[in-house]
Amino acid sequence: MSIAAAPQAPARSPDRASEKTQTRLTAVPAPLPAPMAPRLPFVVLVSMLLIGGVVGLLVFNTSMQQSAFQEQRLQEQATTLAAREQALDGELKKMEDPHKIAAKAKELGMVVPQNAAMLRVPEAKIEGEAAPADRSATPPLHPKVSKPYSVLVAERKAAAAEAAKKKAAEIAKKKSEQQAADEQQRTSSGEAR
């Protein structure tokens, strides 16, 4: 008996076998862009911070400039008031001068009394005898005061220095006039040749 061989199925090639086991590749759609919703609050926040910072700096700078102008104005006002205070203080000192007070009293007709009487209030007594005042008892207000020797010496030195300056100026003027005349004579004699 012979065994007949059963028809064999055709042998598969290794390439075909792997094709069957592999899955088919398909095209994947492109990824969708990320939604703006999560980024939007961050961008708005950063923008608001930047705008707020710039506006804050402008407001701060403006207020600093205004305060600087106000400080300058107040400084000028303080300087003016200080100068006025000094001027008024000088006027007050002039008014407090005893000679000025005496001159004003004399203008008003006041005189120095010859005899003054004192009134003691607790004892109700009058000491001394009051006499009417007249102009003969009032001394002259401004007696002539001679200058100290040092002031006289300083005035003499200043006068001598001033005279020396004038003399030096006259000599320099004569010298420059002489030079101008010589120069003019040279130029006129040069033209004549």
Buried (B, 14 or more C-beta within 10 A) or exposed (E): EEEEEEEEEEEEEEEEEEEEEEEEEEEEEEEEEEEEEEEEEEEEEEEEEEEEEEEEEEEEEEEEEEEEEEEEEEEEEEEEEEEEEEEEEEEEEEEEEEEEEBEEBBEEEEBBBEEEEEEEEEEEEEEEEEEEBEEEEBEEEEEEEEEEEEEEEEEEEEEEEEEEEEEEEEEEEEEEEEEEEEEEEEEEEEEEE
